[in-house]
Each structure stands twice: as structure tokens, then as C-alpha cells.
């Protein structure tokens, strides 16, 4: 054939006269022999010869491409890339000759066809093709992943996860192929980018990722919550609220989205864990959390008070001191943190409420409160006496009998509980002091003088 071609005869001249390419090749002529004389493969293909006809005679695809034939030329004649690949040619062999992946795809070749022959998407990406170029041709990311391509391979070429998600690929589909969420986040993809595509945080957490994995990459808890994920969703997968708070989020950030403090506490976080992060008790209470909820989780009122909260902060929300005392907190614990008895009484709690839980009047008095402070809020001296206290217990703190009597306490009330008139007189009170309050001497005769 070279003898003929040397004299300027075109392959088309030969073919026009009915000679088959296979006839030429059967006589030991290489396609390269033909191509050396500037004949295009298309010249051959126009006469209905298959690329496989050429390839069967040991002509390498690279030999075809070296002579300027485009893969597109080949594909125009309804040949699949698989036809080429079946003969051991690499996609890179094709790409090295400036054939665009889009040119391959435009002719109906699926990326899966390429991947079936052990080519990595990176083989394609190394030649400057976008993943979106591939996805536009109906290739699913799952199809790519099924062939061992990691999402990180894709992301290394500056593609966003959103590029992938825009083509209806589920995050769960990515995760099923062993891609770590951290891989995704390392490439500046925000969790919100994922959540915008209707994925729940649970979709991610089900694959064993911690919320901390996500937060380390700058995603806000509020961003997570805005997309309908509940704190309980997070906690159910073993993340502590403290994990969240370590990233400077306020409990109010959590509560604003309808999460109850009880939901947080159910998963083992202590109220002190929350308070350590500058969350005010009032902030918790504003969202409808009961103090009893807090106390039910073994948090003492002192735990709350240690963070400079006044009892009034709690009482302002309608809680009784009894609510607090029922959980074993002592009044002295409350008083140690600067809460006044008057603070307690102003909110409707009776001193008797306090005494019922075993606190001594002396406990109260040791903190400098006057009996008048107690009596001003409607507590009768008889209430005090009913709990076994002597008038002398009161008088030891420099109170006048008149202080007691001014609050409608009858001398008989005092005497009925075993206090002696002599006890009263020992503190320099005159009988006249008593009589000024319209008490009869007969009252005094009730005891032995």
C-alpha cells in the first residue's frame, strides 16, 4: 500500500474502487502506513469500517491519535469509548490528545463505561474537567463512588460538595461509601450547605460522627437547629451539651429553638455544666423550664447560687421556697449566698414553710435577721413556738418582748408553750411592759411566781 501511497494516491482513491481496509491490512500494512500519508481515520470510517476493524490489526489508539484524529471523529461514527477501551487503551491515552470528556459524553458514553475499565475520576479530573461536566451527563455520584473514587478526590480539585448535591446526590450516598464528614468539611463546605438539601443532622450522625466533628469546622449550632434538628437528635448520638458549649454557644441559642433544658439534662449534662458557660438561670427559666426540673437532676440550689444568682432570680418566676426545699436544700445554703429572708418572704413563702423542712430559727437569726423581719411577713410567734423554740431562744438575740407583743402575740400564747414569766422578766422587762398590751394579771397567775 505504501508503494501506491508514495505516488500520491489517497486511501480514499483505493476505497472508492471497492477495496476493503481489511484487505489492505491483511497484507501486512499498518494503519500507520496509511496515516503517514496524511489520511485521516475519518477517511477510512466514511466507508463504514469499524474502529474495531482497525484495532484488530494491532494498531494502537495512540497511533491513530498521533496523526491528528480526534476521538470525536471516531465517536461520530457511532463507536463507543468501550470499543476503544476493550482493546486496552487508557482514557488518559485519549485525554492526552486534547479530547474533552464532554466530547466523549456527548456521544452517549456513560462515565460508568469509563470507570468499568478501572479508571479513576482523578484520571479525568487531572485533565481539567469539572465534576459538573460529568454530572451534567446524568452520571450519579454514586456511580462514581461505586468504582472506588473518594469524594476527597473530587474535592481536591476545588469542587464543592454543593456541586455534587445540586445533582440530587444524597449526603447519605456519599457517607455510605466511607467518606468522612470531616473530609467534606475540610474543603470549606458548611453543614448548612448539606442541610439546605433537606438532610437531617441525624443523617450525618447515624454514621458515627460527633457534633464536635462538625463544630470544629466552624458550623454554628444555630445553623444546625435552623434546619429542624433537635438537640435531642444530637444527644441521642452521644454528644454532650458541653461538647456544644465548648464552642462558645449560649444555652439560649439552644433554647430559642424550642429545646427544653430537661431534654439536655436527660442526656447526662449537669446544670452546673450549663452554668459554667455563663448561662443565667433566668435565661433558662424564661423558656419555661421549671426549677424542679433542674433539681430533679441532682443539682442543688447551691450549685445555682454559686454562679451569683440571687434566690429572687428563681422566685420571680413564681417558684416557692418549698419547691427548692423539697429537694433537700437548706435555708442556710440559700442564706450563705446573700439571699435575704425578706427576699424569700416577699414572694409569699412563710417562715413556717422554712421551718417545716428542719431549719432552725436560730439558723435564720445567726445571719443577722430580726424577729421583726420574720414577723412582718405574717409569721406568728406561736408558729415559732410550735416548733419547740423557747421565747428565751428569741430573746437571746436582743429582741424585746414588746417586739413580740406588737405582732398580736398573746402572753398566754407564750405561756402555753412552757415559757416562764420569770424567763421574760430575766431580760429586764417590767410587768408594766406586759400590761401595756392589755393583758390581765390573771394571765400572769397562770404560772408559779
C-alpha positions in Angstrom: 0.0 0.0 0.0 2.9 2.3 0.7 4.1 1.8 -2.8 0.7 3.1 -4.0 0.6 6.0 -1.5 4.1 7.1 -2.3 2.8 8.1 -5.7 0.1 10.4 -4.2 -2.8 8.0 -4.3 -5.2 8.6 -1.5 -6.6 5.8 0.6 -10.0 7.1 -0.5 -9.0 6.5 -4.1 -8.3 2.9 -3.2 -11.5 2.6 -1.2 -13.6 4.1 -3.9 -12.8 1.2 -6.1 -14.2 -1.3 -3.6 -11.1 -2.4 -1.8 -11.7 -3.1 1.9 -9.5 -1.7 4.6 -9.3 -5.2 5.9 -8.0 -6.3 2.6 -5.2 -3.8 2.9 -4.5 -4.7 6.4 -4.5 -8.4 5.7 -1.4 -7.9 3.5 0.6 -6.6 6.5 0.2 -2.9 6.0 -0.2 -1.0 9.2 -2.8 1.7 9.6 0.2 3.9 10.5 1.4 3.2 7.0 -1.8 4.8 5.7 -1.8 7.6 8.3 1.8 8.6 7.4 0.4 9.9 4.2 -2.0 12.4 5.9 -5.0 10.2 5.5 -7.5 10.7 8.3 -9.1 7.8 10.1 -12.3 9.5 9.1 -11.3 8.9 5.5 -11.4 5.2 6.4 -14.5 5.4 8.6 -16.6 7.1 6.0 -16.6 3.8 4.1 -18.4 2.0 7.0 -15.3 0.5 8.6 -15.4 -0.1 12.3 -12.6 1.2 14.6 -12.5 -2.4 15.8 -11.6 -3.4 12.2 -8.5 -1.2 12.6 -7.7 -2.2 16.1 -7.9 -5.9 15.4 -4.7 -5.4 13.3 -2.6 -4.2 16.3 -2.9 -0.6 15.6 -2.7 1.4 18.8 -5.3 4.1 19.5 -2.3 6.3 20.4 -1.0 5.7 16.8 -4.4 6.9 15.5 -4.4 10.0 17.7 -0.8 10.8 17.0 -1.9 11.5 13.4 -4.4 14.1 14.5 -7.6 12.2 14.5 -9.9 13.3 17.3 -11.8 10.8 19.4 -14.8 12.9 18.4 -14.2 11.9 14.8 -14.3 8.3 15.9 -17.4 8.7 18.0 -19.3 10.5 15.2 -19.4 7.1 13.6 -21.4 5.5 16.5 -18.5 3.9 18.2 -18.5 3.7 21.9 -15.5 4.5 24.0 -15.9 1.0 25.3 -15.0 -0.2 21.8 -11.7 1.6 22.3 -11.3 0.6 25.9 -11.8 -3.1 25.2 -8.5 -3.0 23.3 -6.6 -2.0 26.4 -6.4 1.7 25.9 -6.5 4.1 28.8 -8.8 7.1 29.0 -5.7 9.0 29.7 -4.4 7.9 26.2 -7.4 9.7 24.8 -7.2 12.7 27.0 -3.6 13.3 26.3 -4.6 14.2 22.8 -6.9 17.1 23.9 -10.1 15.2 23.6 -12.6 16.7 26.0 -14.5 14.4 28.4 -17.6 16.3 27.2 -16.8 15.2 23.7 -16.9 11.6 24.9 -20.0 12.1 26.9 -21.8 13.9 24.2 -21.8 10.7 22.2 -23.7 8.8 24.8 -20.8 7.2 26.6 -21.5 7.0 30.3 -18.8 7.7 32.9 -19.6 4.3 34.3 -18.4 2.8 31.0 -15.1 4.5 31.6 -15.0 3.5 35.3 -15.7 -0.1 34.5 -12.2 -0.2 33.0 -10.5 0.7 36.3 -10.1 4.4 35.6 -10.4 6.8 38.4 -12.3 10.0 38.2 -9.0 11.6 39.0 -7.8 10.4 35.7 -10.4 12.6 34.1 -10.0 15.5 36.6 -6.3 15.7 36.0 -7.1 17.0 32.6 -9.0 19.9 33.9 -12.6 18.6 33.6 -15.1 19.6 36.1 -17.2 17.1 38.1 -20.1 19.1 36.9 -19.1 18.2 33.4 -19.6 14.6 34.3 -22.7 15.1 36.3 -24.4 17.1 33.5 -24.5 13.8 31.6 -26.6 12.0 34.1 -23.8 10.3 35.9 -24.7 9.8 39.5 -22.1 10.5 42.2 -22.9 7.0 43.5 -21.8 5.7 40.1 -18.5 7.4 40.6 -18.2 6.2 44.2 -19.0 2.6 43.3 -15.8 2.5 41.4 -13.7 3.4 44.4 -13.4 7.1 43.8 -13.3 9.0 47.1 -15.2 12.3 47.5 -11.9 13.7 48.6 -10.5 13.0 45.1 -13.3 15.2 43.8 -12.9 17.9 46.4 -9.1 18.1 45.9 -9.9 19.6 42.5 -11.7 22.6 44.2 -15.2 21.2 43.8 -17.7 22.0 46.5 -20.0 19.3 48.0 -22.8 21.6 46.8 -21.6 20.9 43.3 -22.3 17.3 44.0 -25.6 17.9 45.9 -27.0 20.0 43.2 -27.3 16.9 41.1 -29.6 15.1 43.6 -26.9 13.1 45.3 -27.7 12.4 48.9 -25.2 13.0 51.6 -26.1 9.6 52.9 -25.0 8.2 49.5 -21.6 9.9 50.0 -21.3 8.6 53.5 -22.2 5.1 52.6 -19.0 4.9 50.6 -16.8 5.6 53.6 -16.4 9.4 53.1 -15.9 11.1 56.4 -17.9 14.2 57.2 -14.6 15.8 58.2 -13.4 15.2 54.6 -16.3 17.2 53.4 -15.9 20.0 55.9 -12.1 20.3 55.3 -13.0 21.6 51.9 -14.9 24.6 53.3 -18.3 23.0 52.9 -20.6 24.2 55.7 -23.0 21.9 57.4 -25.6 24.4 56.2 -24.6 23.6 52.7 -25.6 20.0 53.4 -28.7 20.8 55.4 -30.0 23.1 52.6 -30.6 19.9 50.7 -33.1 18.6 53.3 -30.7 16.3 55.1 -31.2 16.0 58.8 -28.2 16.1 61.2 -29.3 12.6 62.1 -28.4 11.5 58.5 -24.8 12.5 59.4 -24.8 11.3 63.0 -26.1 7.9 62.0 -22.7 7.3 60.5 -20.9 7.8 63.8 -19.8 11.4 63.6 -19.8 13.6 66.6 -21.2 17.0 66.7 -17.7 18.1 67.7 -16.5 16.8 64.3 -18.9 19.3 62.7 -18.3 22.2 65.1 -14.5 22.0 64.7 -15.1 23.3 61.2 -16.9 26.4 62.3 -20.5 25.4 61.9 -22.9 27.1 64.3 -25.3 25.1 66.5 -27.9 27.6 65.5 -27.3 26.8 61.9 -27.9 23.1 62.7 -31.1 24.0 64.6 -32.4 26.3 61.9 -32.9 23.2 59.8 -35.1 21.4 62.2 -32.6 19.3 64.1 -33.4 18.9 67.7 -30.8 18.9 70.5 -32.2 15.5 71.4 -31.2 14.4 67.9 -27.7 15.4 68.7 -27.7 14.0 72.2 -29.1 10.6 71.2 -25.9 10.0 69.3 -23.7 10.5 72.3 -22.8 14.2 72.1 -22.9 16.1 75.3 -24.3 19.6 75.6 -20.9 20.5 77.0 -19.5 19.5 73.6 -21.6 22.2 72.1 -20.9 24.8 74.8 -17.2 24.4 74.4 -17.6 26.2 71.1 -19.0 29.4 72.8 -22.6 28.7 72.2 -25.1 30.0 74.7 -27.8 27.7 76.1 -30.2 30.4 74.9 -29.1 29.6 71.4 -30.3 26.1 72.0 -33.5 27.1 73.9 -34.6 29.6 71.2 -35.3 26.6 69.0 -37.7 25.0 71.4 -35.4 22.6 73.1 -36.2 22.0 76.8 -33.5 22.0 79.4 -34.9 18.7 80.5 -34.0 17.4 77.1 -30.5 18.5 77.7 -30.3 17.1 81.2 -31.7 13.7 80.2 -28.5 13.1 78.4 -26.3 13.4 81.4 -25.3 17.1 81.4 -25.4 18.7 84.8 -27.0 22.1 85.3 -23.6 23.2 86.5 -22.2 22.2 83.1 -24.6 24.7 81.6 -24.0 27.5 84.2 -20.2 27.2 83.7 -20.8 28.7 80.3 -22.3 32.0 81.6 -25.9 30.9 81.1 -28.2 32.7 83.5 -30.8 30.8 85.4 -33.2 33.5 84.4 -32.4 32.6 80.8 -33.3 29.0 81.4 -36.5 30.0 83.3 -37.6 32.4 80.6 -38.0 29.4 78.3 -40.4 27.6 80.6 -38.0 25.3 82.4 -39.2 24.6 86.0 -36.7 24.9 88.8 -38.0 21.5 89.9 -36.7 20.1 86.6 -33.3 21.4 87.4 -33.4 20.0 90.9 -34.7 16.6 89.8 -31.3 16.1 88.1 -29.4 16.3 91.4 -28.5 19.9 91.0 -28.5 21.7 94.3 -29.7 25.3 94.7 -26.2 26.0 95.9 -25.0 24.8 92.5 -27.1 27.6 91.0 -26.2 30.2 93.7 -22.5 29.6 93.2 -22.9 31.4 89.9 -24.0 34.6 91.5 -27.7 34.2 91.0 -30.0 35.5 93.7 -32.9 33.5 95.0 -35.0 36.3 93.7 -34.0 35.3 90.2 -35.7 32.0 90.9 -38.6 33.3 92.9 -39.5 35.9 90.3 -40.7 33.1 88.2 -43.3 32.0 90.7 -41.4 29.3 92.5 -41.9 28.8 96.2 -39.1 28.2 98.6 -40.8 24.9 99.3 -40.2 23.9 95.7 -36.5 24.3 96.4 -36.5 22.8 100.0 -38.3 19.7 98.8 -35.1 18.7 97.1 -33.0 18.9 100.2 -31.5 22.3 100.0 -31.1 24.0 103.4 -32.1 27.6 104.1 -28.7 28.2 105.4 -27.3 27.2 101.9 -29.5 29.9 100.5 -28.5 32.5 103.0 -24.8 31.8 102.6 -25.1 33.2 99.1 -26.5 36.6 100.3 -30.2 36.0 99.8 -32.3 37.8 102.4 -35.1 36.2 104.3 -37.1 39.2 103.2 -36.3 38.3 99.6 -37.9 34.9 100.3 -40.9 36.3 102.2 -41.7 38.9 99.6 -42.5 36.1 97.3 -45.1 34.6 99.6 -43.2 31.9 101.4 -43.9 31.6 105.1 -41.2 31.2 107.7 -43.2 28.1 108.7 -42.6 26.8 105.2 -38.9 27.0 106.0 -39.3 25.5 109.5 -41.2 22.5 108.2 -38.1 21.4 106.4 -36.0 21.3 109.6 -34.3 24.7 109.5 -33.9 26.3 113.0 -35.0 29.8 113.8 -31.5 30.2 115.2 -30.2 29.3 111.7 -32.0 32.3 110.4 -31.1 34.6 113.3 -27.4 33.7 113.0 -27.4 35.6 109.7 -28.5 38.8 111.4 -32.2 38.8 110.7 -34.5 40.4 113.2 -37.5 38.6 114.6 -39.4 41.6 113.4 -38.2 40.7 109.9 -39.9 37.4 110.3 -43.0 38.7 112.0 -43.5 41.5 109.4 -44.4 38.8 106.9 -47.2 37.3 108.9 -45.4 34.7 110.8 -46.9 34.4 114.3 -44.6 33.8 117.3 -46.8 30.8 118.1 -45.6 29.3 114.7 -42.1 29.6 116.1 -43.1 28.2 119.4 -45.0 25.3 117.9 -41.6 24.0 116.6 -40.2 23.8 120.1 -38.5 27.1 120.5 -38.5 29.0 123.7 -39.1 32.6 124.0 -35.7 32.7 125.5 -34.3 31.4 122.2 -35.6 34.5 120.7 -34.7 36.9 123.5 -31.1 35.7 123.3 -30.8 37.7 120.1 -31.6 41.0 121.9 -35.3 41.2 121.0 -37.7 42.9 123.2 -40.8 41.3 124.5 -42.6 44.3 123.1 -41.3 43.4 119.7 -43.1 40.2 120.0 -46.2 41.6 121.5 -46.5 44.3 118.8 -47.4 41.5 116.4 -50.5 40.4 118.2 -48.9 37.6 120.2 -50.7 37.0 123.4 -48.8 36.4 126.6 -50.9 33.4 127.0 -49.5 32.2 123.7 -46.1 32.4 125.1 -47.0 30.8 128.4 -48.9 27.9 126.7 -45.7 26.7 125.2 -43.8 26.5 128.5 -42.0 29.8 128.7 -42.0 31.2 132.2 -42.9 34.8 133.0 -39.7 34.7 135.0 -37.9 34.0 131.7 -39.3 37.2 130.4 -38.5 39.2 133.5 -34.9 38.0 133.5 -34.4 40.1 130.4 -35.3 43.3 132.3 -38.9 43.6 131.2 -41.3 45.1 133.7 -44.7 43.6 134.3 -45.9 47.0 133.2 -44.4 46.4 129.8 -46.6 43.4 129.5 -49.7 45.0 131.0 -49.4 47.9 128.4 -50.7 45.3 126.0 -54.0 44.9 127.9 -53.1 41.6 129.5 -54.7 40.7 132.8 -52.7 39.8 135.9 -54.7 36.6 135.8 -52.6 35.7 132.7 -49.6 36.1 134.8 -51.0 33.9 137.6 -51.1 31.1 135.2 -47.5 30.2 136.2 -45.8 29.9 139.5 -44.0 33.0 140.6 
